[in-house]
Amino acid sequence: MDTVIKKIMPYLQRRGYSSRDLSMASARAVSRTEANNSHLRCALALQLSACDAHLPVLARKDTHRLTSQDKKAALAYARQHQLPLVALTNGQEILCFNAFNQLPVSWNGEITDKLPTRAQLPAVISALQNYPHLSDISLPNDKSLPFRPALPLKQLNNLFRRCHVTIRNFEKDEENAFADFSKLLFLRLLEEKAEREEGLDLPYSYRFYQLARKTAAESEEVRAAIQTMIEQLTAQTSYGDVLSDPLRLRHARTFLSIVQQLEAVSFYDCELDSKGAAFEYFVRTTLKGRSLGQYFTPRPLIQVMVSLLGRQKLLSCLRAGHKPRIFDPACGTGGFLIYLMQECLRQLEALYARHEIDSATHEQLARYIRGQMFFGSDANRGVACAARMNMIIAGDGHANITAADSLSPTAQDWNIDIPNCDFILTNPPFGTFELQAMTPKGLQQFPIPAPKKGQYLFLQKMVLTTRPYGEICTVIDEGVLNNEKGCALRRWLLQHCRLKAIVALPEETFKPNKINVRSSLLYLQRSASPDLPLERDYIVTFCRLKSLGYSGSGEPIRDFDFARQLAEFENRLLIEADGEQRTGYGWEAYGVSARTLYADPMLRLDYRYWQPAVRQGIKDLLQRGGQALKELNTISTARGQSPAQEVYVDEKDGYALVVKAGNISRFGSLQLDNADYVEKVIYEQMSESHVFYGDILLASTGEGTLGKCCVYRLPGPAIADGHVTIIRVNTAQIYPEYLCDYLRLGFGARQIERLYTGSTGLIELTAEQTNRIIVDLLSNNLARQQEVSQRLRQAEAHYLQTIELAELMLESQRQQFSSAQVFSQTDA
């Protein structure tokens, strides 16, 4: 029942009621009024009060469909308490009844899901007391929309999916689906905005709830009304230009179906993040966002980025007389810009309420925030148009959103010849589409060639278009921070910027929208002059964010204190202390001096690589005589070579086993189920991939397989494929099983976790990185190595045997239980 109250509470607040006007009776208290009424016993009574006028609202569960019995129960409650008007709701609809004549109440001639405002309630109750038979009640100057429930993320996604299916089924053409749908959604959002904002008058009288009542036979009227609404907005408003492209929808039933589906939801009461996520669903399914590398930025992540930047910084700059320009070069549907605009306006309203600024200053700053502060562009015209629409709904600034290729040298709003950005907050595409679209002339504007992905270009242009001391906070693929191809770019960034922080994001950051990408935040400040020799020293903060307050499914984590996390991020994260490990609510961080970063040959910038505990462990191990794996490997460390797929054969036809990463178990053994083999002639051609008895085989690529290790103890010949590294040691110096266990479970595993590069499934441990692993030889005590390894493996074998035995016992009991059921039926 609490869910129902939460659903209608935003509507009640818009109707002028505060918590002081509400009183609730529990289901038990309600049931005492008519003990024999089972419907009443299941209800919760919420009473609205204003100047001695009272309106009871009986709430049923949101899973319950309102019936005539519920009406009878509500009317009985009203009569018991001698009240002339009663309302009934299940959180999906609101019904009002005259308690005297038991008829539904209409408001201004319409039976709608509506309650009188707090100011209207005394007059309504007085009218019913004077005219008990009154069923049509006037609400003067009331142009409010009917109550509609908000939807959580999953249900919003389903709503957008149904609208998509409607367009697909009726129109048989998805090319313009997103652009057309976004216009209809904009009209719905606009009427919600007009309801709550004074001075925003729409040049037409149609409303979605009225059009939604039309039948299929009247669907042509709905299409004509929508076309008229668009034409009048285009001709008579300053923001009608966002609707200038014509609708391509052809079938009247498409209009009716989408209007009916959109009208059933209060988007204003939905979380902004839910609307953005649902929009992103539509973008991905109709514009193939995956191939563009586009990812929706969840609201909590935006809030973290703003806290990292400093929530008060933008407004403080504005109050100090500066006119900051905030830009998002891959703005999508406008998530960053909308949040930042609304946050600045909220802070401004708070200053005004505390009388810290006068009305003239308030109006001047608000005008600048809405119209001249926030800018963005997106390469997709339909998505940019959606961003402009969202900006209008949020407060305007839509004229600053352009449909343009941000990376083009001719881009007007983002050009390296005019470095005019003070702040850039963005989540650029991770894909390759942008690079493929670049011309040779376009590539000439970038100092560092991009290997494959467009984000390398985005990063360079962010720096080149930012004013000195301007700040950049961007989401970035973790591979850019650690792989060899990004080394030149990382050097260039350190030469031209002060690197303030790297924040490794939780794995579930983008999972609610079915995106599995390992990413980080990169926080930079452009230097006034380049530091080409890399001599400036300062502390760089490295942070790992453990959670953003939601699970991989998008569901909020119960009792997660996100406000506390944001406050700590803003006030405690950027502490300049070299090597100091510090923790907070849902995060941990440490500092590294810039000169330490410069000394690394790869200039790696990922959180894993610089963890103080692992670095100190390596240092201590070297002092105790630990040796690099390169020194222990009697052959050149290298991965094998994968045979061509067509040369694989079955075991009975094969000569040599092909060891793949998938053949290596997490318990250090080799699994031959579904193994592949090659014939002798292929084996002989691949001599550098040969595996011999006693070789250590290390899986070196892939999520879930990298780091697995085994010792080859089979008598027959074998080769390692291109995902497995071969290590061959002097058995008089180190016990092979010990080294294997050290790499898969010991301190070697922690070093592998530190050293591997790549992201999003495409991770690898190169031969050079493998060679850098420092091995603890246990004071060169071979017997001790053998002892600890054998104890571990005996424990693992016992564990596996116990699991196997338990499974056999469980299966036996299940079979006995099933047999007992059969015998019971036979006896009967």
URSUL-V576239 format. One record per helix or strand of 3 or more residues. SS is the DSSP state (H for helix, E for strand). FROM is the first residue (numbers start at 1). LEN is the number of residues. Records with the same first field share a line. If there is no record, write none. Layout:
SS->FROM-LEN + FROM-LEN
This chain:
H->2-13 + 19-3 + 27-5 + 38-4 + 68-13 + 118-13 + 153-19 + 177-20 + 208-4 + 216-21 + 240-4 + 252-12 + 272-16 + 289-4 + 299-11 + 313-7 + 335-19 + 359-13 + 381-14 + 398-3 + 433-5 + 440-4 + 455-10 + 478-5 + 484-13 + 511-3 + 562-11 + 594-6 + 608-3 + 612-12 + 629-4 + 645-3 + 651-3 + 661-3 + 680-6 + 687-3 + 736-9 + 747-9 + 767-5 + 782-46
E->22-4 + 44-7 + 53-7 + 85-5 + 94-5 + 326-3 + 374-5 + 401-3 + 421-6 + 466-12 + 497-8 + 519-8 + 539-7 + 582-3 + 587-7 + 656-4 + 676-3 + 696-4 + 709-3 + 718-3 + 724-4 + 757-3 + 762-3
